[in-house]
């Protein structure tokens, strides 16, 4: 199960980045964490990249810490309790998949686009923003993160690796976008809707994994 789960967590991070609720706002995110307007991106590439790396580092460390804490708590469950938790997780994962596909609306995944992030070029500020970004932002990314957490419940020993894999999938495109901010902004503007297809495909994969967990098709190893 470990290889499948880690790949699924990584793809969940990629899908969270490519989701229609996140992708169009990426240039704005980069402007907030770097203090550089999108029209000035070509002149300040290294500054944007440095702040983006700090942002991704904060995100990865926070999610890894969450995974470690979650795994530590869950490993104290008995085998029978873990089996029950796995089945419950499977049902929740199916629900999150349906949410990603747009068939179900969950109130606690409503958009938080009104959240004000302070504009700053400070690396420490970028690191701090990264530490809370994936957990508090946007309904679709929230569903993907919830999917990875539910997946971790079914395999507590893999929880830190699963959350780190999710962070890598989410953080990698941010780094690439930060390195080529001006070009990325133009690409996102032209192809954002087409990339939403990947988001839907990921939603279907989430439902399938949930069904396998619910029916015992994935071993708890």
N, CA and C atoms as a LAMMPS dump frame, in Angstrom:
ITEM: TIMESTEP
0
ITEM: NUMBER OF ATOMS
663
ITEM: BOX BOUNDS ff ff ff
-5.0000000000000000e+02 5.0000000000000000e+02
-5.0000000000000000e+02 5.0000000000000000e+02
-5.0000000000000000e+02 5.0000000000000000e+02
ITEM: ATOMS id mol type element x y z
1 1 1 N 0.824 -1.213 0
2 1 2 C 0 0 0
3 1 3 C 0.855 1.259 0
4 2 1 N 2.044 1.19 0.582
5 2 2 C 2.842 2.393 0.798
6 2 3 C 3.131 3.135 -0.5
7 3 1 N 3.572 2.406 -1.55
8 3 2 C 3.936 3.063 -2.8
9 3 3 C 2.726 3.733 -3.436
10 4 1 N 1.599 3.022 -3.442
11 4 2 C 0.374 3.577 -4.021
12 4 3 C -0.058 4.815 -3.247
13 5 1 N -0.02 4.735 -1.929
14 5 2 C -0.461 5.843 -1.091
15 5 3 C 0.438 7.066 -1.248
16 6 1 N 1.751 6.854 -1.28
17 6 2 C 2.673 7.981 -1.422
18 6 3 C 2.48 8.669 -2.766
19 7 1 N 2.289 7.88 -3.82
20 7 2 C 2.043 8.466 -5.144
21 7 3 C 0.726 9.232 -5.135
22 8 1 N -0.295 8.646 -4.507
23 8 2 C -1.598 9.316 -4.427
24 8 3 C -1.484 10.629 -3.662
25 9 1 N -0.704 10.638 -2.574
26 9 2 C -0.522 11.858 -1.784
27 9 3 C 0.209 12.926 -2.595
28 10 1 N 1.24 12.513 -3.342
29 10 2 C 1.978 13.453 -4.189
30 10 3 C 1.058 14.044 -5.256
31 11 1 N 0.269 13.188 -5.903
32 11 2 C -0.659 13.653 -6.931
33 11 3 C -1.739 14.55 -6.337
34 12 1 N -2.119 14.267 -5.087
35 12 2 C -3.098 15.124 -4.413
36 12 3 C -2.538 16.53 -4.239
37 13 1 N -1.249 16.621 -3.921
38 13 2 C -0.621 17.932 -3.812
39 13 3 C -0.602 18.658 -5.148
40 14 1 N -0.237 17.946 -6.22
41 14 2 C -0.245 18.54 -7.56
42 14 3 C -1.651 19.004 -7.936
43 15 1 N -2.636 18.152 -7.649
44 15 2 C -4.016 18.483 -7.993
45 15 3 C -4.511 19.681 -7.199
46 16 1 N -4.093 19.78 -5.927
47 16 2 C -4.474 20.935 -5.125
48 16 3 C -3.952 22.218 -5.74
49 17 1 N -2.711 22.177 -6.241
50 17 2 C -2.131 23.348 -6.894
51 17 3 C -2.874 23.687 -8.174
52 18 1 N -3.237 22.646 -8.952
53 18 2 C -3.866 22.854 -10.26
54 18 3 C -5.364 23.092 -10.181
55 19 1 N -5.938 23.033 -8.979
56 19 2 C -7.382 23.177 -8.853
57 19 3 C -7.837 24.575 -9.274
58 20 1 N -9.049 24.692 -9.787
59 20 2 C -9.559 25.985 -10.252
60 20 3 C -9.639 27.042 -9.159
61 21 1 N -9.677 26.614 -7.908
62 21 2 C -9.746 27.572 -6.799
63 21 3 C -8.379 28.124 -6.424
64 22 1 N -7.301 27.464 -6.882
65 22 2 C -5.955 27.856 -6.484
66 22 3 C -5.163 28.423 -7.659
67 23 1 N -5.123 27.687 -8.756
68 23 2 C -4.236 28.026 -9.868
69 23 3 C -4.368 29.467 -10.351
70 24 1 N -5.582 29.98 -10.577
71 24 2 C -5.672 31.358 -11.069
72 24 3 C -5.116 32.399 -10.099
73 25 1 N -5.034 32.032 -8.806
74 25 2 C -4.57 32.982 -7.796
75 25 3 C -3.087 32.853 -7.484
76 26 1 N -2.396 31.899 -8.13
77 26 2 C -0.978 31.681 -7.84
78 26 3 C -0.142 32.947 -8.04
79 27 1 N -0.305 33.694 -9.146
80 27 2 C 0.479 34.939 -9.277
81 27 3 C 0.257 35.902 -8.117
82 28 1 N -0.982 35.934 -7.601
83 28 2 C -1.275 36.793 -6.446
84 28 3 C -0.565 36.279 -5.197
85 29 1 N -0.557 34.944 -4.988
86 29 2 C 0.166 34.365 -3.855
87 29 3 C 1.636 34.774 -3.897
88 30 1 N 2.238 34.632 -5.087
89 30 2 C 3.66 34.948 -5.23
90 30 3 C 3.918 36.43 -4.948
91 31 1 N 3.009 37.286 -5.383
92 31 2 C 3.168 38.716 -5.119
93 31 3 C 3.098 39.003 -3.624
94 32 1 N 2.195 38.303 -2.909
95 32 2 C 2.064 38.503 -1.46
96 32 3 C 3.314 38.067 -0.717
97 33 1 N 3.838 36.884 -1.041
98 33 2 C 4.942 36.357 -0.249
99 33 3 C 6.287 36.973 -0.62
100 34 1 N 6.359 37.613 -1.798
101 34 2 C 7.632 38.204 -2.219
102 34 3 C 7.631 39.719 -2.185
103 35 1 N 6.427 40.318 -2.179
104 35 2 C 6.342 41.773 -2.233
105 35 3 C 6.666 42.32 -3.604
106 36 1 N 6.568 41.466 -4.64
107 36 2 C 6.879 41.877 -6.008
108 36 3 C 5.628 41.725 -6.861
109 37 1 N 5.185 42.797 -7.486
110 37 2 C 4.017 42.744 -8.361
111 37 3 C 4.328 41.9 -9.592
112 38 1 N 3.305 41.264 -10.158
113 38 2 C 3.514 40.358 -11.286
114 38 3 C 4.164 41.039 -12.471
115 39 1 N 3.885 42.33 -12.679
116 39 2 C 4.473 43.031 -13.816
117 39 3 C 5.972 43.273 -13.632
118 40 1 N 6.46 43.14 -12.394
119 40 2 C 7.885 43.335 -12.125
120 40 3 C 8.619 42.018 -11.912
121 41 1 N 7.96 40.903 -12.221
122 41 2 C 8.509 39.585 -11.911
123 41 3 C 9.83 39.315 -12.627
124 42 1 N 9.949 39.73 -13.874
125 42 2 C 11.174 39.469 -14.634
126 42 3 C 12.391 40.129 -13.994
127 43 1 N 12.2 41.288 -13.366
128 43 2 C 13.31 42.027 -12.774
129 43 3 C 13.699 41.482 -11.399
130 44 1 N 12.836 40.73 -10.79
131 44 2 C 13.07 40.291 -9.407
132 44 3 C 12.943 38.779 -9.268
133 45 1 N 13.434 38.021 -10.254
134 45 2 C 13.261 36.569 -10.263
135 45 3 C 13.871 35.913 -9.032
136 46 1 N 15.093 36.285 -8.655
137 46 2 C 15.762 35.642 -7.528
138 46 3 C 15.058 35.953 -6.211
139 47 1 N 14.56 37.164 -6.085
140 47 2 C 13.834 37.538 -4.864
141 47 3 C 12.558 36.718 -4.738
142 48 1 N 11.814 36.577 -5.831
143 48 2 C 10.585 35.782 -5.812
144 48 3 C 10.902 34.324 -5.499
145 49 1 N 11.96 33.784 -6.129
146 49 2 C 12.335 32.388 -5.915
147 49 3 C 12.727 32.142 -4.466
148 50 1 N 13.506 33.065 -3.872
149 50 2 C 13.945 32.909 -2.483
150 50 3 C 12.747 32.873 -1.539
151 51 1 N 11.808 33.787 -1.74
152 51 2 C 10.625 33.811 -0.884
153 51 3 C 9.728 32.6 -1.118
154 52 1 N 9.673 32.13 -2.36
155 52 2 C 8.881 30.937 -2.659
156 52 3 C 9.475 29.711 -1.982
157 53 1 N 10.805 29.582 -2
158 53 2 C 11.467 28.466 -1.331
159 53 3 C 11.209 28.501 0.172
160 54 1 N 11.244 29.684 0.776
161 54 2 C 10.947 29.817 2.201
162 54 3 C 9.5 29.415 2.479
163 55 1 N 8.595 29.823 1.607
164 55 2 C 7.188 29.472 1.71
165 55 3 C 6.997 27.959 1.662
166 56 1 N 7.628 27.299 0.686
167 56 2 C 7.493 25.85 0.517
168 56 3 C 8.137 25.104 1.686
169 57 1 N 9.258 25.617 2.2
170 57 2 C 9.902 24.988 3.356
171 57 3 C 8.988 25.03 4.568
172 58 1 N 8.355 26.157 4.807
173 58 2 C 7.413 26.261 5.917
174 58 3 C 6.248 25.311 5.748
175 59 1 N 5.744 25.217 4.524
176 59 2 C 4.635 24.312 4.227
177 59 3 C 5.031 22.86 4.481
178 60 1 N 6.212 22.46 3.975
179 60 2 C 6.662 21.069 4.104
180 60 3 C 6.911 20.695 5.562
181 61 1 N 7.541 21.586 6.328
182 61 2 C 7.832 21.289 7.729
183 61 3 C 6.55 21.184 8.553
184 62 1 N 5.601 22.086 8.294
185 62 2 C 4.344 22.055 9.047
186 62 3 C 3.562 20.775 8.765
187 63 1 N 3.486 20.389 7.493
188 63 2 C 2.744 19.187 7.146
189 63 3 C 3.45 17.928 7.637
190 64 1 N 4.783 17.915 7.593
191 64 2 C 5.528 16.764 8.107
192 64 3 C 5.324 16.618 9.612
193 65 1 N 5.316 17.743 10.324
194 65 2 C 5.071 17.711 11.766
195 65 3 C 3.665 17.205 12.062
196 66 1 N 2.698 17.629 11.249
197 66 2 C 1.333 17.145 11.4
198 66 3 C 1.277 15.632 11.185
199 67 1 N 1.996 15.161 10.151
200 67 2 C 2.026 13.73 9.87
201 67 3 C 2.672 12.936 10.994
202 68 1 N 3.748 13.467 11.551
203 68 2 C 4.429 12.784 12.655
204 68 3 C 3.521 12.687 13.883
205 69 1 N 2.855 13.802 14.212
206 69 2 C 1.96 13.805 15.372
207 69 3 C 0.795 12.852 15.15
208 70 1 N 0.233 12.884 13.944
209 70 2 C -0.895 12.007 13.629
210 70 3 C -0.484 10.543 13.706
211 71 1 N 0.678 10.222 13.131
212 71 2 C 1.154 8.842 13.153
213 71 3 C 1.431 8.352 14.569
214 72 1 N 2.019 9.216 15.394
215 72 2 C 2.337 8.848 16.775
216 72 3 C 1.068 8.514 17.558
217 73 1 N 0.033 9.317 17.367
218 73 2 C -1.234 9.085 18.07
219 73 3 C -1.91 7.808 17.577
220 74 1 N -1.956 7.645 16.25
221 74 2 C -2.699 6.524 15.674
222 74 3 C -2.028 5.178 15.898
223 75 1 N -0.699 5.157 16.063
224 75 2 C -0.008 3.885 16.241
225 75 3 C -0.32 3.226 17.585
226 76 1 N -0.987 3.962 18.465
227 76 2 C -1.379 3.384 19.749
228 76 3 C -2.719 2.653 19.646
229 77 1 N -3.348 2.702 18.477
230 77 2 C -4.608 1.989 18.314
231 77 3 C -4.358 0.486 18.179
232 78 1 N -5.302 -0.304 18.651
233 78 2 C -5.202 -1.755 18.485
234 78 3 C -5.507 -2.121 17.033
235 79 1 N -5.183 -3.351 16.664
236 79 2 C -5.425 -3.799 15.299
237 79 3 C -6.885 -3.686 14.901
238 80 1 N -7.795 -4.041 15.813
239 80 2 C -9.221 -3.965 15.511
240 80 3 C -9.677 -2.52 15.358
241 81 1 N -9.188 -1.653 16.251
242 81 2 C -9.54 -0.238 16.16
243 81 3 C -8.995 0.377 14.876
244 82 1 N -7.791 -0.051 14.482
245 82 2 C -7.187 0.464 13.264
246 82 3 C -7.989 0.037 12.036
247 83 1 N -8.511 -1.186 12.083
248 83 2 C -9.327 -1.673 10.973
249 83 3 C -10.596 -0.836 10.84
250 84 1 N -11.237 -0.551 11.975
251 84 2 C -12.441 0.281 11.965
252 84 3 C -12.113 1.683 11.453
253 85 1 N -10.983 2.226 11.939
254 85 2 C -10.569 3.559 11.497
255 85 3 C -10.318 3.586 9.995
256 86 1 N -9.748 2.481 9.478
257 86 2 C -9.478 2.396 8.05
258 86 3 C -10.762 2.417 7.245
259 87 1 N -11.778 1.672 7.707
260 87 2 C -13.053 1.638 6.988
261 87 3 C -13.73 3.013 7.024
262 88 1 N -13.675 3.657 8.185
263 88 2 C -14.242 5.008 8.297
264 88 3 C -13.503 5.962 7.361
265 89 1 N -12.171 5.826 7.322
266 89 2 C -11.373 6.667 6.433
267 89 3 C -11.763 6.448 4.981
268 90 1 N -12.007 5.181 4.616
269 90 2 C -12.416 4.884 3.248
270 90 3 C -13.699 5.612 2.879
271 91 1 N -14.669 5.598 3.804
272 91 2 C -15.935 6.294 3.554
273 91 3 C -15.717 7.8 3.421
274 92 1 N -14.867 8.356 4.295
275 92 2 C -14.588 9.794 4.227
276 92 3 C -13.853 10.155 2.943
277 93 1 N -12.923 9.299 2.517
278 93 2 C -12.176 9.558 1.29
279 93 3 C -13.119 9.602 0.086
280 94 1 N -14.108 8.689 0.066
281 94 2 C -15.1 8.718 -1.011
282 94 3 C -15.854 10.045 -0.994
283 95 1 N -16.21 10.5 0.202
284 95 2 C -16.914 11.775 0.342
285 95 3 C -16.057 12.924 -0.179
286 96 1 N -14.753 12.926 0.181
287 96 2 C -13.87 13.987 -0.289
288 96 3 C -13.708 13.94 -1.806
289 97 1 N -13.652 12.707 -2.357
290 97 2 C -13.555 12.566 -3.81
291 97 3 C -14.771 13.144 -4.514
292 98 1 N -15.951 12.877 -3.966
293 98 2 C -17.179 13.432 -4.54
294 98 3 C -17.209 14.951 -4.411
295 99 1 N -16.609 15.455 -3.328
296 99 2 C -16.493 16.897 -3.149
297 99 3 C -15.58 17.499 -4.222
298 100 1 N -14.449 16.836 -4.48
299 100 2 C -13.518 17.304 -5.503
300 100 3 C -14.168 17.291 -6.883
301 101 1 N -14.98 16.256 -7.149
302 101 2 C -15.659 16.132 -8.441
303 101 3 C -16.838 17.093 -8.578
304 102 1 N -17.222 17.722 -7.473
305 102 2 C -18.301 18.702 -7.525
306 102 3 C -19.682 18.14 -7.285
307 103 1 N -19.776 16.865 -6.893
308 103 2 C -21.076 16.251 -6.646
309 103 3 C -21.596 16.543 -5.241
310 104 1 N -20.696 16.907 -4.342
311 104 2 C -21.063 17.172 -2.95
312 104 3 C -20.435 18.49 -2.526
313 105 1 N -21.175 19.278 -1.783
314 105 2 C -20.644 20.534 -1.236
315 105 3 C -20.553 20.402 0.282
316 106 1 N -19.373 20.685 0.824
317 106 2 C -19.175 20.615 2.274
318 106 3 C -18.915 22.024 2.79
319 107 1 N -19.72 22.457 3.773
320 107 2 C -19.634 23.828 4.255
321 107 3 C -18.27 24.215 4.789
322 108 1 N -17.571 23.256 5.461
323 108 2 C -16.274 23.608 6.052
324 108 3 C -15.161 23.662 5.02
325 109 1 N -15.49 23.371 3.729
326 109 2 C -14.521 23.568 2.664
327 109 3 C -14.876 24.781 1.813
328 110 1 N -15.716 25.668 2.355
329 110 2 C -16.044 26.864 1.594
330 110 3 C -14.8 27.727 1.43
331 111 1 N -14.776 28.484 0.356
332 111 2 C -13.591 29.267 0.004
333 111 3 C -13.224 30.258 1.091
334 112 1 N -11.925 30.364 1.322
335 112 2 C -11.394 31.353 2.263
336 112 3 C -10.577 32.401 1.508
337 113 1 N -10.986 32.725 0.313
338 113 2 C -10.223 33.674 -0.48
339 113 3 C -10.233 35.068 0.125
340 114 1 N -11.135 35.323 1.086
341 114 2 C -11.162 36.62 1.724
342 114 3 C -10.121 36.762 2.818
343 115 1 N -9.421 35.674 3.161
344 115 2 C -8.391 35.731 4.182
345 115 3 C -7.279 36.676 3.766
346 116 1 N -6.919 37.595 4.628
347 116 2 C -5.904 38.594 4.302
348 116 3 C -4.523 38.094 4.724
349 117 1 N -3.642 37.926 3.761
350 117 2 C -2.26 37.559 4.06
351 117 3 C -1.409 38.813 3.958
352 118 1 N -0.652 39.159 4.988
353 118 2 C 0.129 40.402 4.941
354 118 3 C 1.196 40.361 3.856
355 119 1 N 1.246 41.418 3.057
356 119 2 C 2.252 41.506 2.002
357 119 3 C 3.6 41.825 2.629
358 120 1 N 4.6 41.027 2.307
359 120 2 C 5.922 41.232 2.876
360 120 3 C 6.963 40.496 2.06
361 121 1 N 8.17 41.074 1.992
362 121 2 C 9.267 40.422 1.292
363 121 3 C 10.143 39.64 2.265
364 122 1 N 9.767 39.585 3.539
365 122 2 C 10.556 38.897 4.547
366 122 3 C 10.521 37.393 4.329
367 123 1 N 11.688 36.754 4.393
368 123 2 C 11.751 35.299 4.259
369 123 3 C 11.041 34.622 5.418
370 124 1 N 11.157 35.19 6.601
371 124 2 C 10.489 34.627 7.773
372 124 3 C 8.97 34.697 7.6
373 125 1 N 8.482 35.821 7.058
374 125 2 C 7.043 35.948 6.82
375 125 3 C 6.584 34.924 5.792
376 126 1 N 7.378 34.714 4.74
377 126 2 C 7.033 33.73 3.713
378 126 3 C 7.012 32.326 4.302
379 127 1 N 7.99 32.024 5.17
380 127 2 C 8.044 30.727 5.848
381 127 3 C 6.792 30.524 6.699
382 128 1 N 6.392 31.564 7.434
383 128 2 C 5.225 31.474 8.311
384 128 3 C 3.943 31.286 7.512
385 129 1 N 3.822 32 6.4
386 129 2 C 2.643 31.86 5.546
387 129 3 C 2.572 30.438 5.003
388 130 1 N 3.722 29.896 4.591
389 130 2 C 3.753 28.53 4.077
390 130 3 C 3.304 27.516 5.11
391 131 1 N 3.628 27.782 6.388
392 131 2 C 3.299 26.838 7.458
393 131 3 C 1.792 26.675 7.664
394 132 1 N 1.014 27.7 7.282
395 132 2 C -0.435 27.603 7.479
396 132 3 C -1.209 27.535 6.165
397 133 1 N -0.537 27.725 5.062
398 133 2 C -1.199 27.874 3.759
399 133 3 C -2.082 26.682 3.398
400 134 1 N -1.514 25.481 3.35
401 134 2 C -2.257 24.316 2.847
402 134 3 C -3.417 23.932 3.749
403 135 1 N -3.32 24.267 5.041
404 135 2 C -4.339 23.84 5.992
405 135 3 C -5.549 24.774 5.986
406 136 1 N -5.352 26.067 5.719
407 136 2 C -6.442 27.024 5.88
408 136 3 C -6.984 27.564 4.571
409 137 1 N -6.417 27.162 3.433
410 137 2 C -6.766 27.847 2.188
411 137 3 C -7.591 26.982 1.247
412 138 1 N -8.627 27.534 0.68
413 138 2 C -9.462 27.051 -0.421
414 138 3 C -10.152 25.712 -0.191
415 139 1 N -11.362 25.59 -0.674
416 139 2 C -12.152 24.386 -0.447
417 139 3 C -11.594 23.153 -1.134
418 140 1 N -11.138 23.275 -2.368
419 140 2 C -10.67 22.09 -3.094
420 140 3 C -9.373 21.575 -2.505
421 141 1 N -8.415 22.47 -2.222
422 141 2 C -7.179 22.018 -1.606
423 141 3 C -7.462 21.423 -0.234
424 142 1 N -8.441 21.991 0.478
425 142 2 C -8.805 21.437 1.771
426 142 3 C -9.288 20.005 1.649
427 143 1 N -10.039 19.714 0.597
428 143 2 C -10.518 18.354 0.371
429 143 3 C -9.359 17.411 0.065
430 144 1 N -8.377 17.867 -0.691
431 144 2 C -7.222 17.032 -0.994
432 144 3 C -6.406 16.747 0.254
433 145 1 N -6.207 17.769 1.088
434 145 2 C -5.472 17.565 2.335
435 145 3 C -6.237 16.615 3.244
436 146 1 N -7.548 16.783 3.313
437 146 2 C -8.369 15.892 4.141
438 146 3 C -8.262 14.453 3.636
439 147 1 N -8.194 14.285 2.311
440 147 2 C -8.023 12.95 1.729
441 147 3 C -6.724 12.31 2.211
442 148 1 N -5.623 13.075 2.188
443 148 2 C -4.326 12.538 2.598
444 148 3 C -4.333 12.203 4.088
445 149 1 N -4.95 13.047 4.905
446 149 2 C -5.041 12.767 6.336
447 149 3 C -5.859 11.502 6.585
448 150 1 N -6.988 11.364 5.87
449 150 2 C -7.807 10.155 6.018
450 150 3 C -7.03 8.927 5.568
451 151 1 N -6.218 9.078 4.521
452 151 2 C -5.384 7.976 4.049
453 151 3 C -4.364 7.597 5.12
454 152 1 N -3.826 8.608 5.809
455 152 2 C -2.847 8.358 6.863
456 152 3 C -3.455 7.597 8.035
457 153 1 N -4.743 7.81 8.283
458 153 2 C -5.412 7.091 9.369
459 153 3 C -5.385 5.583 9.12
460 154 1 N -5.443 5.187 7.852
461 154 2 C -5.448 3.763 7.518
462 154 3 C -4.054 3.15 7.579
463 155 1 N -3.013 3.977 7.636
464 155 2 C -1.63 3.485 7.702
465 155 3 C -0.811 4.444 8.554
466 156 1 N -0.988 4.429 9.888
467 156 2 C -0.333 5.403 10.768
468 156 3 C 1.183 5.457 10.625
469 157 1 N 1.822 4.293 10.337
470 157 2 C 3.269 4.275 10.232
471 157 3 C 3.762 5.082 9.028
472 158 1 N 2.869 5.309 8.061
473 158 2 C 3.239 6.063 6.861
474 158 3 C 2.798 7.515 6.924
475 159 1 N 2.174 7.933 8.03
476 159 2 C 1.599 9.278 8.112
477 159 3 C 2.609 10.392 7.824
478 160 1 N 3.812 10.39 8.451
479 160 2 C 4.761 11.468 8.141
480 160 3 C 5.153 11.5 6.664
481 161 1 N 5.389 10.313 6.089
482 161 2 C 5.783 10.252 4.678
483 161 3 C 4.648 10.698 3.765
484 162 1 N 3.417 10.356 4.118
485 162 2 C 2.271 10.747 3.306
486 162 3 C 2.096 12.263 3.288
487 163 1 N 2.182 12.89 4.455
488 163 2 C 2.028 14.342 4.515
489 163 3 C 3.195 15.051 3.843
490 164 1 N 4.405 14.493 3.968
491 164 2 C 5.558 15.085 3.297
492 164 3 C 5.427 14.947 1.776
493 165 1 N 4.936 13.797 1.321
494 165 2 C 4.735 13.583 -0.105
495 165 3 C 3.701 14.559 -0.66
496 166 1 N 2.646 14.778 0.113
497 166 2 C 1.634 15.77 -0.282
498 166 3 C 2.268 17.162 -0.386
499 167 1 N 3.091 17.506 0.61
500 167 2 C 3.752 18.811 0.612
501 167 3 C 4.667 18.972 -0.605
502 168 1 N 5.355 17.892 -0.979
503 168 2 C 6.231 17.946 -2.166
504 168 3 C 5.409 18.17 -3.428
505 169 1 N 4.279 17.452 -3.535
506 169 2 C 3.427 17.616 -4.704
507 169 3 C 2.848 19.008 -4.803
508 170 1 N 2.524 19.608 -3.669
509 170 2 C 1.983 20.955 -3.643
510 170 3 C 3.078 22.006 -3.805
511 171 1 N 4.243 21.748 -3.191
512 171 2 C 5.299 22.749 -3.186
513 171 3 C 6.106 22.823 -4.464
514 172 1 N 6.328 21.678 -5.131
515 172 2 C 7.156 21.659 -6.335
516 172 3 C 6.667 22.623 -7.411
517 173 1 N 5.377 22.6 -7.783
518 173 2 C 4.941 23.558 -8.804
519 173 3 C 5.026 25.007 -8.34
520 174 1 N 4.935 25.245 -7.021
521 174 2 C 5.136 26.607 -6.526
522 174 3 C 6.569 27.07 -6.789
523 175 1 N 7.53 26.174 -6.553
524 175 2 C 8.934 26.526 -6.792
525 175 3 C 9.175 26.807 -8.275
526 176 1 N 8.656 25.935 -9.132
527 176 2 C 8.811 26.138 -10.575
528 176 3 C 8.159 27.444 -11.005
529 177 1 N 6.976 27.708 -10.483
530 177 2 C 6.272 28.951 -10.804
531 177 3 C 7.042 30.164 -10.29
532 178 1 N 7.616 30.031 -9.089
533 178 2 C 8.398 31.131 -8.543
534 178 3 C 9.646 31.42 -9.343
535 179 1 N 10.246 30.371 -9.915
536 179 2 C 11.459 30.545 -10.715
537 179 3 C 11.168 31.203 -12.054
538 180 1 N 9.96 31 -12.55
539 180 2 C 9.577 31.562 -13.848
540 180 3 C 8.241 32.288 -13.705
541 181 1 N 8.201 33.226 -12.761
542 181 2 C 6.937 33.853 -12.374
543 181 3 C 6.231 34.541 -13.533
544 182 1 N 6.96 35.315 -14.318
545 182 2 C 6.329 36.061 -15.407
546 182 3 C 5.746 35.115 -16.453
547 183 1 N 6.546 34.115 -16.851
548 183 2 C 6.078 33.152 -17.854
549 183 3 C 4.922 32.309 -17.309
550 184 1 N 5.023 31.936 -16.019
551 184 2 C 3.98 31.109 -15.403
552 184 3 C 2.653 31.85 -15.344
553 185 1 N 2.702 33.14 -15.041
554 185 2 C 1.473 33.93 -14.968
555 185 3 C 0.758 33.941 -16.313
556 186 1 N 1.53 34.068 -17.38
557 186 2 C 0.946 34.063 -18.72
558 186 3 C 0.379 32.689 -19.069
559 187 1 N 1.117 31.63 -18.697
560 187 2 C 0.668 30.264 -18.976
561 187 3 C -0.627 29.959 -18.231
562 188 1 N -0.669 30.333 -16.959
563 188 2 C -1.858 30.09 -16.145
564 188 3 C -3.064 30.819 -16.717
565 189 1 N -2.834 32.027 -17.196
566 189 2 C -3.918 32.823 -17.769
567 189 3 C -4.505 32.149 -19.002
568 190 1 N -3.643 31.505 -19.798
569 190 2 C -4.082 30.889 -21.048
570 190 3 C -4.63 29.472 -20.868
571 191 1 N -4.034 28.708 -19.92
572 191 2 C -4.338 27.276 -19.848
573 191 3 C -4.927 26.821 -18.517
574 192 1 N -5.319 27.741 -17.664
575 192 2 C -5.84 27.364 -16.353
576 192 3 C -7.033 26.427 -16.421
577 193 1 N -7.975 26.694 -17.318
578 193 2 C -9.178 25.867 -17.423
579 193 3 C -8.85 24.459 -17.892
580 194 1 N -7.876 24.331 -18.788
581 194 2 C -7.505 23.011 -19.298
582 194 3 C -6.883 22.158 -18.197
583 195 1 N -6.129 22.778 -17.292
584 195 2 C -5.484 22.034 -16.219
585 195 3 C -6.492 21.513 -15.197
586 196 1 N -7.709 22.05 -15.22
587 196 2 C -8.746 21.574 -14.309
588 196 3 C -9.135 20.131 -14.605
589 197 1 N -8.83 19.649 -15.811
590 197 2 C -9.122 18.257 -16.169
591 197 3 C -8.354 17.314 -15.236
592 198 1 N -7.098 17.664 -14.918
593 198 2 C -6.291 16.86 -13.997
594 198 3 C -6.945 16.81 -12.626
595 199 1 N -7.533 17.925 -12.229
596 199 2 C -8.222 18.003 -10.941
597 199 3 C -9.367 16.995 -10.88
598 200 1 N -10.134 16.901 -11.947
599 200 2 C -11.258 15.963 -11.997
600 200 3 C -10.766 14.515 -12.015
601 201 1 N -9.698 14.26 -12.746
602 201 2 C -9.139 12.904 -12.79
603 201 3 C -8.663 12.486 -11.403
604 202 1 N -8.087 13.428 -10.659
605 202 2 C -7.628 13.135 -9.318
606 202 3 C -8.818 12.841 -8.401
607 203 1 N -9.914 13.561 -8.589
608 203 2 C -11.11 13.303 -7.804
609 203 3 C -11.608 11.884 -7.998
610 204 1 N -11.559 11.404 -9.236
611 204 2 C -11.978 10.03 -9.529
612 204 3 C -11.044 9.031 -8.856
613 205 1 N -9.726 9.307 -8.874
614 205 2 C -8.765 8.424 -8.232
615 205 3 C -9.012 8.367 -6.722
616 206 1 N -9.348 9.508 -6.129
617 206 2 C -9.637 9.562 -4.695
618 206 3 C -10.822 8.656 -4.364
619 207 1 N -11.87 8.712 -5.178
620 207 2 C -13.047 7.864 -4.945
621 207 3 C -12.665 6.39 -5.037
622 208 1 N -11.854 6.027 -6.019
623 208 2 C -11.445 4.628 -6.2
624 208 3 C -10.643 4.135 -4.994
625 209 1 N -9.703 4.953 -4.519
626 209 2 C -8.906 4.57 -3.349
627 209 3 C -9.803 4.42 -2.122
628 210 1 N -10.767 5.323 -1.978
629 210 2 C -11.705 5.213 -0.871
630 210 3 C -12.511 3.926 -0.914
631 211 1 N -12.948 3.543 -2.106
632 211 2 C -13.699 2.3 -2.257
633 211 3 C -12.833 1.088 -1.901
634 212 1 N -11.567 1.116 -2.333
635 212 2 C -10.669 0.004 -2.023
636 212 3 C -10.442 -0.128 -0.516
637 213 1 N -10.256 1.013 0.158
638 213 2 C -10.082 0.987 1.606
639 213 3 C -11.348 0.495 2.31
640 214 1 N -12.479 0.961 1.845
641 214 2 C -13.745 0.6 2.474
642 214 3 C -14.021 -0.9 2.344
643 215 1 N -13.633 -1.466 1.208
644 215 2 C -13.904 -2.889 0.956
645 215 3 C -12.729 -3.794 1.312
646 216 1 N -11.665 -3.206 1.886
647 216 2 C -10.519 -4.013 2.272
648 216 3 C -9.625 -4.394 1.11
649 217 1 N -9.7 -3.646 0.021
650 217 2 C -8.894 -3.943 -1.162
651 217 3 C -7.459 -3.471 -1.064
652 218 1 N -7.165 -2.638 -0.058
653 218 2 C -5.802 -2.169 0.176
654 218 3 C -5.337 -2.711 1.522
655 219 1 N -4.224 -3.417 1.57
656 219 2 C -3.746 -3.958 2.842
657 219 3 C -3.256 -2.866 3.762
658 220 1 N -3.425 -3.053 5.059
659 220 2 C -2.978 -2.078 6.05
660 220 3 C -1.54 -2.368 6.434
661 221 1 N -0.613 -2.068 5.528
662 221 2 C 0.795 -2.311 5.788
663 221 3 C 1.583 -1.088 5.445
